Amino acid sequence: MTNPDNYIARRLMPVECARLQGMPDDWCDQVSHADAAEYKLWGNGMALPCILYFIEGAANVIKRRDLERLLGGG
């Protein structure tokens, strides 16, 4: 069995949370706020690269369907 005292965990910094969500480091620099508010922001958000991937895929499907309809394929 492992000893839990051998593990060291640290809290992510708000800037690290922003990076994980795909946002630039200075995303929240213009507004003064507590770190807790920023943790809440990133925790309730969606990762931008994942959302962009989904939207681009949906747009491709819509384009393909429109093209098939125009060419009489559907």
C-alpha positions in Angstrom: 0.0 0.0 0.0 1.3 3.5 -0.8 1.9 6.1 1.8 -0.2 9.3 1.1 2.5 11.4 2.7 4.8 10.7 -0.3 2.5 12.6 -2.7 2.6 16.3 -3.0 -0.4 18.0 -4.7 -0.7 21.7 -5.4 -3.6 23.9 -6.5 -3.4 25.0 -10.1 -2.9 28.7 -10.6 -5.7 30.7 -12.3 -3.4 31.2 -15.3 -2.9 27.4 -15.6 -6.7 26.9 -15.5 -7.0 29.5 -18.4 -4.4 27.6 -20.4 -6.3 24.3 -19.9 -9.4 26.0 -21.2 -7.5 27.2 -24.3 -7.5 30.9 -23.4 -4.6 33.3 -23.4 -2.7 34.0 -20.1 -3.9 37.6 -19.8 -7.6 36.8 -20.4 -8.7 38.1 -17.0 -6.0 40.7 -16.4 -8.2 43.7 -17.2 -10.7 43.2 -14.4 -9.7 43.1 -10.7 -11.1 40.0 -9.0 -10.4 37.4 -6.4 -8.7 34.1 -7.4 -11.8 32.3 -6.2 -14.0 34.1 -8.8 -11.5 33.1 -11.5 -11.5 29.5 -10.4 -15.3 29.5 -10.6 -15.1 31.1 -14.1 -12.8 28.4 -15.4 -14.5 25.6 -13.6 -17.9 26.5 -15.1 -16.5 27.1 -18.6 -16.0 25.0 -21.6 -12.6 24.4 -23.3 -12.5 26.7 -26.3 -10.5 24.2 -28.6 -13.2 21.5 -28.0 -16.0 23.9 -28.7 -14.3 25.1 -31.9 -13.7 21.5 -33.0 -17.4 20.7 -32.5 -18.7 23.8 -34.3 -16.4 23.3 -37.3 -17.5 19.7 -37.6 -21.2 20.8 -37.4 -20.6 23.5 -40.1 -19.0 20.9 -42.4 -22.0 18.6 -42.0 -24.4 21.5 -42.8 -22.3 22.5 -45.9 -22.2 18.9 -47.1 -26.0 18.5 -46.7 -26.6 21.8 -48.5 -24.3 20.7 -51.3 -26.0 17.3 -51.6 -29.4 19.0 -51.7 -28.3 21.4 -54.4 -26.9 18.5 -56.5 -30.0 16.5 -56.0 -28.4 13.8 -53.8 -30.7 14.2 -50.8 
